Amino acid sequence: MEFPIIDPNIFTIPAVELLGVSLGPISLKWYGLMYLLGLLAAWWLGNRKARATEGWTEDHVADVIFYAFLGIVLGGRIGYVLFYQFDRFLDDPVYLFNITGGGMSFHGGFIGVLVAFLYFGHKTNKSFFEISDFFAPFVPIGLGLGRIGNFINAELWGRVTDASVPWAMRFPTDPDYLLRHPSQLYQVFIEGILLLALLLWFSAKPRPRMAVSALFFIGYGVGRIVVEFFRQPDAHLGLLWFKLSMGQLLSIPMVIIGVTMLYWSYNGPKKSS
C-alpha cells in the first residue's frame, strides 16, 4: 500500500517585509494543529466536568490547560534531548534549543504535565491526585491526535514487514522505501481511542482517589510497550537492554507505578475522585 501523501503544511503565508525586516514565511502545520485540537478538547471537556464537580471552576480548568501546555512543550523537548539525543546534547548543548529541527518525547512531556499539576496544586491547595484524576480521561484525545500528526508527517513509522500485512505501507521518508507497519495508526487506536474509552468508562462512576490516574499509567504503559514491537526503533539507539526500545524501557516503570498506585488506591485510606 502506498502512503497517502499529505502536505504537512495546511497553508503557508509568504514572507513579507515590514519596516525593513523580513517576516515569515509562516506555515500552519497539521502536527501543530493536532496539539491545539487536543488542548481545546481537554479544555471543553474539562469545563463540562467542572460544572458538575464540586470544588472545580472553569478558571481552574483554564489554568491547568495553560500550565499543562507549557509542561508538554518544555518537558517534551527536554525529554527528547535527554532520553533520545543525550550524546548529541553533550557535544552541543545548544541543540536543546534547536526546536526547528523537531523532536518531542511523550515521556518528557508527561513529566512536564506532572510538574504542572504539582504547581497548580500548590497554588490552589488541591491534592496532586485530585487534579490528575480529573484530567486523566482527557489525555488520550491529545495522544491520538498527535499520532495522526506523526502519520501525516510520515515520521515514526513502523518496522519492516511484508505483503502478508495488507495495510503495510511504503513511507516516502524511508530511504529504503520498504513495506512497514503504519505504527502511528496503531498508536492512534491504542493510545487514543482504546485508552480514551477505557478511562471514560472507568471514571464514569466514583472511584477511590488515585485509581483513575493509576489506570492511565497502566493503560498507556502497556499499550506503548505492545506497539513498540511494531514501531521502528530510533536509528541511533536501536534496541537496548533485553532487546527493548527506549520507549518500552521508559514505559515499564509507568506500568509498575500504575499497578502500585491502583493497589494503594483500593487498599489505602479511601477518598473518591
N, C-alpha and C positions, 0 to 999 in steps of 0.2 A: 504494500500500500504506500502510495506517495504522500508525503506530508502536505497538508493543505496550506500552502504558503500564505501567510497573512502579514501585511506590513506592520511591524511592531509600533510604528508611529500612527496614531489616529489621524492627526493632522500636524502640519508644521507651519509656523508663522515665519516668513522670511526675515532676514536680518534688516534692521533699519538703522539709520544714522541719526542721532539726536544730539544736538549741540557738540558735534564733532566726535561723539562717542558712538561706536558701533554696538548695537544691542541685538542679540539673537544670533542665529535663528533659534526659535523656541519650539520644541515639539511636545505634544501630549502623547505619552506612550501608554499602550494598553496595560503594561505592568503597573505603572503608577496609578492608573485608573482603578485597577483591581484593589490596590491598597486602600484607595479612597472609598470605594464602594463597601469594602469590608468594615471600615471605621464608621461609615454612615449607617450601615445595617446594625452594628453594635449600639450605636447611639440611639437609633429609633427603637430598637427592641428594649434597650435599657430604660428609655423613658416610659415605655408601656409598663415595664415591670416595676419601675419606681412608683408609678401612680397606684400600684396595687400592693406595695410593700411598705410597711411601717418603718420609719427612720430613714427612708431614701427620698431624695428630691431630684428633679430634672437638673438642677445645678450640680448636684453630686455626680450625676452621670456625665455631664459635660466636662467636669474637672478630670474625672478618671480617664475619659477618652483622650483628652489633651495630654495628660501625663503618660498614658499608655503609648500614644503616638510617638512621643519623644523617646520612650523606652524601646520601642520597636526599631526606630531608625538608628539611634545611637548604639543600643545593645546589639542589634543585628549586624551593624558594620564592625563593631569592635569584636564581636564573637566570631565573625567570619575570618577576620585577620588573625586572631589568636588561635582559633581551632584549625583553620584550614591553610593559612598562609604565614605561619609563625616564623619560619626561616626567612621568608621574604621580608617580613617586618623587622627582623633583627638586622638584615642587611641594609634596609632602607625604611626607617621608622616613619618617614613622611608618607609612605604607601598607605598608612591608615587613613589619611585624608584624601586619597585619590578616589573619590566617590564616583567620578565619571566613568571609571573602569568597571563599575559594578561590583557585586559581591556582598551578599547578605546571608546571615545564618539564622535559621529558626531558633536554635537553642540559645544563641546570643540575644535575639530579640525577646525570647521568652524570659530570660533572666532580667532583661531591661524592664519588661512589664511587671515582673515580681517586685522590682525596686520601686516602680511607680505605685504599685499597690501599698507598699510599705510607707512611702511618703504620704500618700493620700490618707492612709490610716492614722499616721502621726498627726496630720492636720485636723482630722475630724473625730479622733478618738474611736474610730471603728477598728475592730479586730481585722487582722490580715485575712483570715478565712471567711469572715463575713463578706469582705469585698470580693475575694476570689470565687467564692461560691455563687455570688450574684452574677459575675461576668463570665464565668467559665462556659456556660452553654452557648454563648455567642461567638466564642473564639473560632470554632470550626468554619464559620462563614468566611472569615478573612483568610483562613488557611486554604480553603478550597478555591477561593477566587485568586489567591496568589499563585497556586499551582496552574490555574488556567493561564495566568500571565506567563509563567515559565513555558507552557506549551506553545503559546503564540510566539514567544521569542525563540522557539526551537532550541531551548537550553535545558540542561539537567536531564538529558534523555536516558533511556534505559540501556540495559545490557544487550549484547548481540543475541539474536535468536534466528529462527528460520521461518520458512513459509508455512510450517505447521501451525503457527500462530497467525490466524487470518487477519488480525488487526495490527500486526507488526508494521513498522514504518521506517522509511529512509529519511533521515533528517538532513536538510541542506547544510547544517552547521557541522555535520560529521565528516571529517576529512576522508574517512574510509567509505562513506556512503553505504553502510551495511544495514540490513534489516535489524531493527531494535524494538524492544518493548517501549510503548509510549508510557513510561512510568509516571510522567506528570499526571496523566489521566487516572492512573491507578490511585495516585495520591489525592486527586480531586474526590474520588469516590470514598476512599478510606478515611482520610483526614478531614474531608469536608462533609460529604453527605452522610456517611455512616456514623461518624462521630457526632455530628450535629443531631441526628435522630436519636442516638443513644442518650445524649445529655439532656435533650429536651424531654424525652420520656422519663428519665430518672429524676429530673428536677421538677417535674410537674406535681409531685407530692412532697410534703415536708420531709426532709432528710436530716440526719444529725449533722451538726456543723463539721465541715471539712470533707464530707462524703462526696459532694459534687466535684470539688476540686480534685479529690483523690481519683475519681473515675476519669477525669480528664487526663491526669498524669498517666494512668494505666492505659486508657484507650489510645492516646496519641503515641505513647511509647511502644506499645505492641504493634500498632499499625505501621509506624515508621520502621521498626525492626523488620517486619514482614516485607514491606515494599522495597526496602534497600536490597533485598536479594534479587530484585529485578531492575534496579537502578545502577547505572554505570558509576563506579567509584571515581572520585576525583583523580585525574591522571597523575598528579604529582604526589598523591598519597597512596593510592591503590588500596589494597586490603591490608589491615593492620593486625593486631593481636587476634589470634584464633580465626584468622581469615575473615574478620568482620570489618565493615566500613566504619569511618569516623561517625557517620550518622547513627549507626547501630550502637557503637560504643557510648555515644552521648545519650542515647535513648534508654539503655539498660538501667542506669541509675534512676531515670524517671519512673520506670515500672516498679523498681524496688521501693522507692519513696512513696509512690502511689499506693501500693499494697499495704505498706506500713501505716500510711495515713488512713486508709479505709478501715483497717483493723482497729486503729485507735479511735476513729470516729464512732464506731459502734460499741466499743468496749470501754472507752474513757468517759469523762463527765459529759452528759448529754446536753447539747444545745442544738436547736433546729435552725436550718438555713431557709 
